[in-house]
Amino acid sequence: MKAVRLHTYGENPVLDEVAEPTITGPWDVVVDVGAAGLCRTDLHIIEGQWDPIQHPSLPYILGHENAGRVREVGSAVHNVKPGDAVIMHPLTSCGLCPACRVGQDSHCENATFPGINVNGGMAQQLLTNARAVVKLDEGLAPMDVAALADAGLTAYHAVRKAADVLFPGTHAVVIGAGGLGHIGIQALAAITSARVTVVDRSEQALELAKQLGAHHISSARTTISWSS
């Protein structure tokens, strides 16, 4: 299959021909990738900033924002079947270690992070596991939601942490309505009762924020004078 692989930090990734992934364990899932998002983290990885943190074995396949259709499943997988449209959680967890058993999958002792420390989804196929695949509703195309695997989760997580204190009468300010911010605005509108103000330097971003449910918008280009 074709895959975008990073060979050397500081140099552009290369489109390579590599072996297709195979099922080796009962919880494995192989997905035909329909879309893979390009995240700013990918650019940082290429620059080498993530090497001290994750230290993947080069060359490896980039891409941690992935969605597609299930190609093959292991013998114990029952939540999805071949042909199902799915989005992949960026972290694969085991479900068995102490962290997973108390719902702290992000601290899984046996986790892998496709596209960060093992082969990712900028390829025709991706190997993941049953806990990391989420079946998409009918009508949702993988190419329309792939970036939500990271950008969506990140913005939702931030809003969800604040949701308990964003009751009617409260106010939330979103600084920046870019790739994450515009999703955060939608999450705030969907799960909180707060009034939402969005601050950005871009007029286009502010117009989008208004369309997505922001109650107030403010240009960060405006000069504010303070007096003591």
Beta strands, then each sheet from edge to edge (+ up, - down):
strand 1: 2-6
strand 2: 14-17
strand 3: 28-37
strand 4: 60-61
strand 5: 65-73
strand 6: 85-88
strand 7: 125-129
strand 8: 133-135
strand 9: 171-175
strand 10: 195-200
strand 11: 216-219
sheet 1: 2+ 1- 4+
sheet 2: 7+ 3- 5+ 6- 8+
sheet 3: 9+ 10+ 11+
end
